[in-house]
């Protein structure tokens, strides 16, 4: 069966024990069912336990937990996961050796640049990511290699994809720029998109708490208060 989240009826609040991020869940699936955990749409764990200790992610990411069928523990179902949350942007582009700015069929990869804040222009001082052109080390396109025609007359092209970290609401601009072995950069392709992000958690106090409660014994009323969400 494919990755199935229907049997996950409750996710316990994540807990940091000082060494690992502890996750646990309640499922109606029978004992012995195999579960998978995806962190940032990457398979991070599989097993029959209903809890897992994970390395703390270095940024806010989506975590998906679901059941899989017998023999499917190591099958990568990331392409079938629910769509990425609305606070992320996924860029997809065609690229290949034909983009070498010096004409030597020697593209090494792509730099992804972007706005540092919503509404700002692209900041080209430091890339957000570097995507290798040939992860296996061997060209998969070029003269006489690969498919035909997508990269210009008689030239092949490959599809690349990159997903941003969580972004705030607003208009964001990105640029994908190819570069060759000596660092020459080719012409970039830009795109602008509008993000409508869900509200972020309230800002934490100095002691790490996000929710405060006061109680008035005369009125027998409890009052909850919290800080505004970060911008």
CORTA-V448240 format. One record per residue. N is the residue number from 1. RES is the residue in one small letter. SS is DSSP state (2 for helix, 1 for strand, 0 for the rest). PHI is phi as a letter, one per 40 degrees, with the letter a starting at -180 (999 if undefined). Layout:
((N/RES/SS/PHI) (N/RES/SS/PHI))
//
This chain:
((1/x/0/999) (2/x/0/c) (3/x/0/d) (4/x/1/b) (5/x/0/b) (6/x/0/c) (7/x/0/c) (8/x/1/c) (9/x/1/c) (10/x/1/a) (11/x/1/b) (12/x/0/c) (13/x/0/d) (14/x/0/d) (15/x/1/b) (16/x/1/c) (17/x/0/c) (18/x/0/g) (19/x/0/b) (20/x/0/a) (21/x/1/c) (22/x/1/c) (23/x/1/b) (24/x/1/a) (25/x/1/a) (26/x/1/b) (27/x/1/b) (28/x/0/c) (29/x/0/c) (30/x/0/c) (31/x/0/d) (32/x/0/g) (33/x/0/c) (34/x/1/c) (35/x/1/b) (36/x/1/b) (37/x/1/b) (38/x/1/b) (39/x/1/b) (40/x/0/f) (41/x/0/g) (42/x/1/b) (43/x/1/c) (44/x/1/b) (45/x/1/a) (46/x/1/a) (47/x/1/i) (48/x/0/c) (49/x/0/c) (50/x/0/b) (51/x/1/a) (52/x/1/a) (53/x/1/b) (54/x/1/b) (55/x/0/c) (56/x/0/c) (57/x/0/c) (58/x/0/c) (59/x/0/a) (60/x/0/c) (61/x/0/b) (62/x/0/c) (63/x/1/b) (64/x/1/b) (65/x/1/b) (66/x/1/a) (67/x/1/c) (68/x/1/b) (69/x/0/c) (70/x/0/d) (71/x/0/g) (72/x/0/b) (73/x/0/d) (74/x/0/c) (75/x/0/c) (76/x/0/c) (77/x/0/b) (78/x/2/d) (79/x/2/c) (80/x/2/b) (81/x/0/c) (82/x/0/d) (83/x/0/d) (84/x/0/d) (85/x/0/d) (86/x/0/c) (87/x/0/c) (88/x/0/b) (89/x/0/b) (90/x/1/b) (91/x/1/b) (92/x/1/b) (93/x/1/a) (94/x/1/c) (95/x/1/a) (96/x/0/a) (97/x/2/c) (98/x/2/c) (99/x/2/c) (100/x/0/d) (101/x/0/c) (102/x/0/c) (103/x/0/g) (104/x/0/b) (105/x/0/f) (106/x/0/b) (107/x/1/c) (108/x/1/c) (109/x/1/i) (110/x/1/b) (111/x/1/c) (112/x/1/b) (113/x/1/b) (114/x/1/a) (115/x/1/c) (116/x/0/c) (117/x/0/a) (118/x/0/d) (119/x/0/g) (120/x/0/c) (121/x/0/c) (122/x/1/c) (123/x/1/c) (124/x/0/c) (125/x/0/c) (126/x/0/a) (127/x/0/c) (128/x/0/c) (129/x/1/a) (130/x/1/b) (131/x/1/b) (132/x/1/c) (133/x/0/c) (134/x/0/b) (135/x/0/d) (136/x/0/c) (137/x/0/g) (138/x/0/b) (139/x/0/d) (140/x/0/b) (141/x/0/a) (142/x/1/h) (143/x/0/c) (144/x/0/g) (145/x/1/b) (146/x/0/g) (147/x/0/c) (148/x/0/b) (149/x/0/h) (150/x/0/c) (151/x/0/b) (152/x/0/h) (153/x/0/d) (154/x/0/g) (155/x/0/b) (156/x/0/c) (157/x/0/a) (158/x/1/b) (159/x/1/c) (160/x/1/b) (161/x/1/a) (162/x/1/a) (163/x/1/b) (164/x/0/c) (165/x/0/c) (166/x/0/c) (167/x/0/b) (168/x/0/c) (169/x/0/c) (170/x/1/h) (171/x/1/c) (172/x/1/b) (173/x/1/b) (174/x/1/b) (175/x/1/b) (176/x/1/b) (177/x/1/b) (178/x/1/c) (179/x/1/a) (180/x/1/b) (181/x/0/c) (182/x/0/b) (183/x/0/g) (184/x/0/c) (185/x/1/b) (186/x/1/c) (187/x/1/c) (188/x/1/c) (189/x/1/b) (190/x/1/b) (191/x/1/a) (192/x/1/b) (193/x/1/a) (194/x/1/b) (195/x/1/b) (196/x/0/b) (197/x/0/c) (198/x/0/c) (199/x/0/d) (200/x/0/c) (201/x/0/c) (202/x/1/d) (203/x/0/c) (204/x/0/c) (205/x/0/c) (206/x/0/c) (207/x/0/c) (208/x/0/g) (209/x/0/c) (210/x/0/b) (211/x/0/b) (212/x/1/b) (213/x/1/b) (214/x/1/b) (215/x/1/b) (216/x/1/b) (217/x/0/c) (218/x/0/c) (219/x/0/c) (220/x/0/f) (221/x/1/b) (222/x/1/b) (223/x/1/b) (224/x/1/c) (225/x/1/a) (226/x/0/a) (227/x/0/c) (228/x/0/c) (229/x/1/c) (230/x/0/c) (231/x/0/c))
//
